[in-house]
Amino acid sequence: MPRLRLLLTAIASAALLVVPAMGQPALGDSTTPSRTAPRALAPTAGCGKTPALRSGAQSITTNGKNRSFILRIPDNYQNTTPYRLIFGFHWNGGTANDVDSGGTSGYPWSYYGLRALSNGTAIFVAPQGLNNGWANSGGEDVTFVDDMIRRIEADLCVDTAQRFALGFSYGGGMSYALACARPTVFRAVAVYAGAQLSGCSGGTEPVAYIGLHGLRDSVLNISAGRSLRDRFVRNNGCTPQNPPEPASGSLTHVVTYYSGCRAGYPVAWAAFDAGHTPGPVDGRPGDFEPGENSWTRPVVWDFFTRLGGGDPNPPDTGAFRGVASNRCLDVNGASQANGAQVLIWDCNGQPNQQWTVTSAGELRVYGTKCLDVNGAGTADGTAVIIWDCNGQNNQKWRLNADGSITAVGANKCLDVSGAGTANGARAQIWTCHGGANQKWTRV
């Protein structure tokens, strides 16, 4: 089907989905971000495995329904290298094949142009929506994504800190729904000319977010795109400011990165002087330009790759031995429950003494639990526990050259209560003083 017809179908279908214009949102500035280190890499079951999956059409049963998706594995796939995993969602009336094939533009516009730019560093997935849309009734499309991830990662080597979603119009709404519902699963999303069409279950946690929207969008007004963006401006702790947008008739675009966002959770806004399209071209008045000529391709790819990933080296894992006690940092009773007390105990090499230092500044145990300052407290004597990893500052730690470990949120040191040295002495935070009960060595 010619690309013009595909986009006309998207516009005609999406016209039924227009949401009421939202109020004027909080805005941002055009600060250029620095490169951000990836979060902890966790290898999937497919790493090191000879894969059974092949590129092409796939089927899966989810929520009692037969669903389908298209999978693209790099030609030079290596089963020991963790790859980015990128989901591309079609528009209303579009198909998975439209996203996978790139339409009349072909490979250069496959997956909104990212497949060509990835140079073999990503696995791509094009899911097929029910009735060529993403109503996500009862969350069934989110569950569909969960099931695809399980299938793919059981067979292929994926960097679990580098999962992304992007889509246009209804597909943008689906990408937004995943940002809301699966903030710890997806590293970032890109929403092209979207609105809240597929729901927003949850929607309170941070996710790296880029929104792209046309000033002259007559199908989904730009105010809807601003509203989506502003949720993650708030969630990501960004500074509300005024992002510039191009003048009507300028046929240009402006990309804004918000300042003040939490480390690793940028928000970007790309406004352009065009209509309802994922592939605007500067200086061209139409909405049906060949996608390979669009500036959106490198902008979105750059946004994703700023977030790092693809590092095959495992994270640093081991025990922390107290200098004063010669005992190791330990989770009491080998418990995996939230709130379990951390203390010192004879070093034994068991999993409850194995701490992974992540690039996000976490100290992880059991893979999914983080060393945590109880209740985000800052007072001397606040207990140190384990809790589900959530990215908050009370789970961030800085390892110092003198052997001390600083709790980032409280700016106090990991300390053994009362300078105790016996098994069971409690871990806490305390004002840093250089004592031996605040010094640790790796084992």
VENRAGI-V312495 format. One line per field, one symbol per residue. ss: DSSP state (2 for helix, 1 for strand, 0 for the rest). phi: phi as a letter, one per 40 degrees, with the letter a starting at -180 (. if undefined). A space follows every 10 residues. Layout:
ss = ???
phi = ???
This chain:
ss = 0022222222 2222222000 0000000000 0000000000 0010000000 0000011111 1100111111 1100000000 0011111110 0000022222 2022222220 0002222200 0111111002 2200002222 2222222222 2222200111 1111111102 2222222222 2000000111 1100000000 0000000111 1111000000 0222222222 2222200000 0000000000 0011111000 0000001111 1100000000 0000000000 2220022222 2222200000 0000011101 1100000111 1222000000 1111100000 2220111000 0011100011 1112220000 0011111100 0022201110 0000111000 0111112220 0000011111 0000022201 110
phi = .dcdcccccc ccccdcbccc ccccccbbbb cccccbcccc cbcccccgbc cccbchcbba cafgbcbbab bbcdccdbcb bcbcbbcbbc ccgcbdcccc cggccgdcbd ffgcccccfg bacbbbcbcc ffabcfcggc cccdcdcccc ccccbbcbcc cbbbbaabgc ccccccdccc cbcccbcabb bcfbacbbga cggbbcacab bbaccbcccb ddcccccddc dcdcdcgccc abccbcccgc fbbbbbbccg cddgbcbbbb cacabcacbc bdgbccbbcd dcccccdccc cccccccghg ccccccbicb bccccfbbca cdgfcbcdgc cbabadcbgc dcbbbbcccc gcbcbggbbb cbcdgfcbcd gccbbbadcb gcccbbbbcb ccgcbccccc fbccbcdgfc bcdgcccaba dcbgcccbbb bcb
